[in-house]
Amino acid sequence: MFDTLLSHIQNKVDISEEQKTELQSFFTLKKLRKKQYLLQEGDVCKYLSFVSKGLLKSYFLDEKGSEHINMFAFEGWWISDFNSFINQEKAVLNIDAIEETELLMITREDYENLMLKIPVMDRYFRILYQNSLVTKDYRLIVSNSFTAEEKYTQFAQKNPDIIQRIPHNLIASYLGLAPETVSRIRKKISLK
């Protein structure tokens, strides 16, 4: 269970065997069934969650009840409503499982204590946040300047391992496209 997390951390920073052992005491395990919520809008996000196995989506609902996906999280990714987690305010996002999922979860208090007890984790999270900002900036550029086909192609190229795991209507929501558009693009690509 912890192997995926430890591998992810080691890809970013050096961590000793002693620190690896101590690190595990800060996390709790949670399993989600397909379509089970991790977080619902209006609740306070009590955990920052690392995906050891499975696939989740983070999204908000508009006034018509339409789902707008802002993130997919699969093995090796972190997920939360970060504003709610950090500021302990009501969440604006919903997070639920697309597949059966296994998570390692850390509370806000344990997150802060982890940084103090294992200082290299502060650097690890800083690297993650920097990468997240770069990704969000790029996603904004893609969203505002790419054609529908370019958006889909770029998503497929960046996520070849999970594109088959995500239903096309969810990909459409993430890309801001109609499901019919994604179906048409997929068909066009398969004919090439």
C-alpha positions as CSV (number, residue, x, y, z in Angstrom):
1,M,0.0,0.0,0.0
2,F,2.7,2.4,0.9
3,D,5.0,1.3,-1.9
4,T,3.4,3.7,-4.4
5,L,3.6,6.6,-2.1
6,L,7.2,5.9,-1.1
7,S,8.2,5.5,-4.7
8,H,6.6,8.8,-5.6
9,I,8.4,10.6,-2.8
10,Q,11.7,9.0,-3.7
11,N,11.3,10.2,-7.3
12,K,11.3,13.8,-5.9
13,V,13.5,13.8,-2.8
14,D,15.9,11.6,-0.9
15,I,14.4,9.9,2.1
16,S,16.0,7.6,4.6
17,E,14.7,4.2,5.7
18,E,14.0,5.6,9.1
19,Q,12.0,8.5,7.6
20,K,10.0,6.0,5.4
21,T,9.0,4.1,8.5
22,E,8.1,7.2,10.5
23,L,6.2,8.6,7.5
24,Q,3.7,5.7,7.5
25,S,2.4,6.6,11.0
26,F,0.9,9.9,9.6
27,F,-1.4,8.2,7.1
28,T,-4.6,6.2,7.3
29,L,-5.9,3.8,4.7
30,K,-9.3,4.2,3.0
31,K,-11.0,2.2,0.3
32,L,-13.8,3.6,-1.9
33,R,-16.3,1.7,-4.0
34,K,-16.9,2.9,-7.6
35,K,-19.1,6.1,-7.4
36,Q,-18.5,6.5,-3.7
37,Y,-17.8,10.0,-2.5
38,L,-14.5,11.0,-0.9
39,L,-15.8,14.6,-0.5
40,Q,-19.0,16.4,-1.1
41,E,-19.5,20.1,-1.8
42,G,-20.4,21.9,1.5
43,D,-18.4,19.5,3.7
44,V,-15.0,20.5,5.1
45,C,-12.1,18.6,3.5
46,K,-10.4,16.9,6.4
47,Y,-7.8,15.0,4.4
48,L,-5.2,15.3,1.7
49,S,-5.4,12.0,-0.1
50,F,-2.8,10.0,-2.1
51,V,-4.1,7.5,-4.6
52,S,-2.4,4.1,-4.2
53,K,-4.8,2.3,-6.5
54,G,-7.8,3.4,-8.6
55,L,-9.1,6.6,-10.2
56,L,-11.1,9.6,-8.9
57,K,-12.5,12.7,-10.3
58,S,-12.8,16.2,-8.8
59,Y,-15.6,18.4,-10.0
60,F,-18.1,21.1,-9.3
61,L,-21.7,21.4,-10.3
62,D,-23.1,24.5,-12.1
63,E,-26.5,26.0,-11.4
64,K,-28.1,23.5,-13.9
65,G,-26.5,20.6,-12.1
66,S,-24.0,19.9,-14.9
67,E,-20.7,18.4,-13.8
68,H,-17.5,20.3,-14.6
69,I,-14.4,18.1,-14.0
70,N,-11.3,19.9,-13.0
71,M,-9.1,16.9,-12.2
72,F,-8.6,13.2,-12.5
73,A,-6.4,11.5,-9.9
74,F,-5.0,8.0,-10.5
75,E,-2.2,6.0,-9.0
76,G,0.6,8.3,-7.8
77,W,-1.6,11.5,-7.6
78,W,-2.7,13.6,-4.7
79,I,-6.3,14.9,-4.4
80,S,-8.4,17.2,-2.2
81,D,-10.3,20.4,-2.3
82,F,-7.0,22.1,-1.3
83,N,-8.6,25.5,-0.2
84,S,-11.0,23.6,2.0
85,F,-8.2,21.4,3.4
86,I,-5.8,24.3,4.2
87,N,-8.4,26.8,5.4
88,Q,-10.9,24.3,6.9
89,E,-13.7,26.0,4.9
90,K,-16.6,24.4,3.2
91,A,-15.6,22.5,0.0
92,V,-16.7,23.8,-3.4
93,L,-15.6,20.5,-5.0
94,N,-17.0,17.0,-5.1
95,I,-14.6,14.1,-5.3
96,D,-15.7,10.6,-6.1
97,A,-14.3,7.3,-7.3
98,I,-14.5,6.3,-11.0
99,E,-13.1,2.9,-10.1
100,E,-12.6,1.0,-6.8
101,T,-9.9,3.1,-5.1
102,E,-7.4,2.8,-2.3
103,L,-6.2,6.0,-0.6
104,L,-3.6,7.0,1.9
105,M,-5.0,10.0,3.8
106,I,-3.4,12.6,6.0
107,T,-5.2,15.1,8.2
108,R,-4.4,18.8,8.2
109,E,-2.8,18.5,11.7
110,D,-0.7,15.5,10.7
111,Y,0.3,17.2,7.4
112,E,1.7,20.1,9.5
113,N,3.4,17.7,11.9
114,L,4.9,15.7,9.1
115,M,6.6,18.8,7.7
116,L,8.1,19.5,11.2
117,K,9.2,15.9,11.9
118,I,10.5,15.0,8.4
119,P,11.6,18.3,6.9
120,V,12.4,16.8,3.5
121,M,8.7,16.3,3.1
122,D,8.3,20.1,3.0
123,R,10.6,20.1,-0.1
124,Y,8.6,17.2,-1.6
125,F,5.3,19.1,-1.3
126,R,6.9,22.3,-2.6
127,I,8.0,20.4,-5.7
128,L,4.5,19.0,-6.1
129,Y,2.9,22.5,-5.8
130,Q,5.3,24.0,-8.3
131,N,4.5,21.2,-10.8
132,S,0.8,21.7,-10.1
133,L,1.0,25.4,-10.9
134,V,2.8,24.7,-14.1
135,T,0.2,22.1,-15.1
136,K,-2.7,24.4,-14.3
137,D,-1.2,27.3,-16.3
138,Y,-0.7,25.0,-19.3
139,R,-4.3,23.6,-18.9
140,L,-5.6,27.2,-19.0
141,I,-3.7,27.9,-22.2
142,V,-5.0,24.7,-23.8
143,S,-8.5,25.4,-22.7
144,N,-8.5,28.9,-24.2
145,S,-6.5,28.4,-27.4
146,F,-6.6,24.8,-28.7
147,T,-9.2,23.4,-31.0
148,A,-11.4,20.5,-29.7
149,E,-9.3,18.0,-31.6
150,E,-6.1,19.5,-30.2
151,K,-7.4,19.4,-26.7
152,Y,-8.4,15.7,-27.0
153,T,-5.1,14.7,-28.7
154,Q,-3.0,16.6,-26.1
155,F,-4.9,14.9,-23.3
156,A,-4.6,11.5,-24.9
157,Q,-0.8,11.9,-25.4
158,K,-0.2,13.1,-21.8
159,N,-2.4,10.4,-20.3
160,P,-2.0,7.3,-22.5
161,D,-2.3,4.9,-19.5
162,I,-5.6,6.2,-18.2
163,I,-7.5,7.4,-21.3
164,Q,-9.1,3.9,-21.7
165,R,-10.1,3.9,-18.1
166,I,-12.1,7.1,-18.3
167,P,-15.5,7.2,-20.0
168,H,-15.6,9.6,-22.9
169,N,-18.3,11.7,-21.3
170,L,-16.1,12.4,-18.4
171,I,-13.2,13.3,-20.7
172,A,-15.5,15.6,-22.5
173,S,-16.4,17.4,-19.2
174,Y,-12.8,17.7,-18.3
175,L,-11.9,19.2,-21.7
176,G,-15.0,21.5,-21.8
177,L,-16.4,19.7,-24.8
178,A,-19.7,18.0,-25.7
179,P,-19.6,14.2,-25.4
180,E,-20.6,14.0,-29.1
181,T,-17.5,16.0,-30.0
182,V,-15.3,13.6,-28.1
183,S,-17.0,10.6,-29.8
184,R,-16.5,12.2,-33.2
185,I,-12.8,13.0,-32.5
186,R,-12.2,9.4,-31.2
187,K,-13.8,7.9,-34.3
188,K,-11.7,10.2,-36.6
189,I,-8.5,9.2,-34.8
190,S,-9.3,5.5,-34.9
191,L,-9.8,5.7,-38.7
192,K,-6.3,7.2,-39.2
